[in-house]
């Protein structure tokens, strides 16, 4: 179960990187980085800042993988939770990245 969750998380992260590299093009105009339904646009930045989202997702994946491996022999439930949360975070980041790409491109 842990292996399956982590493999799905890695595939999700790779998918985010592929989509970002294919769709994001250098632009001189500012990009919308965060949109809130109540307040509208509340974060604007350079096109390179869009790559921070898959990078942050990768860092979270690595930390959750290390923690899951660390706790596997001590407390298996915590290891399962870290592995499951790694996949859930990747999915949520993919949804957020998808909305940013849809708004800007």
N, C-alpha and C positions, 0 to 999 in steps of 0.2 A: 504494500500500500504506500509506504514512504517513497520507494523508488518510482512508482507510477506517478505520484503527485509531483515529485521533483522533475521527472522527465517532461511531464506536461507543462510545468512552469518554465523549463528551459526552452521548450518549443514555442511557448507563448512569447518569451522574451526575444527569441530569434525572429519570430514573426514581426514583433514591434520594430526591431532594427531593420529588417528588410523593407517593410512598408515605409519607414521613415526615410531611409536612403533613397528609395525610388520616387517618393512623392514630394519631399521637401527640396525646393530649389533655392539657390541663393537669391535674395531679394534685398533691395535697398529700403523698401518700405517697412515700417514696424509691423510685427506679428502679434496677434492676440494670443497670449499664453494662458489666460484664465478668464472664464466667463461665468458670471453668477446670474441666475434667473432674476433675483431680486434687485441687484444693483447694476447689472450689465457687465461690461468689460472692466476688470479691475487689475489686470496685469498685462503689460505690453513689453515686448523685448525684441531682440534681434532674431533672425531666422535660426541662428546657431543654438539659441536657447531651447528650441524644440527638442534638441537631442539630449537635453538634461533629463527628460522624462524616462526614456529607455535606460539611460545610465543609472538613474536613481533606482529604477526597478531591478536592474542587474545587481546593484549593491545590496539591496534588500534580499534578493534571491540568494546571493552568496552568504550573507549573514545568517539567514534562516537555514540554509543547507548546513553550514558549520555548526549551528546550534542544535539542529536536528541530529546530526551525527554525534555530537558531544553527549546529548541526553539519551541516545538510543539504548545504551547499556545500563543507564541509571534509572530512567523513568520513561518507559516507552510511550505513554500517553502524551507526554510533553513533546517527544520527538514527532509523533503523529500530528500534533497541533502545529508545530513549526513547519512541517512539510506541507500540510494543508493550507496554512496561511501564506506560504510562499506562492502556491498556485493561485490563491484568491487575490493576493496583491497584484500578481501579474495580470490577471483578468481585469481588475479594476483600473490598473494603469493603462491597459490596452484600450479600454472604453474611453478613458480621459484623453489619451493620445489620438484616438479616432475622432473625438469631437473637436480637438484642436486642429487637426488636419482638415476636417470638413469645414470649419469656420474660415480657415485661412486659404485653402486651396480649393 
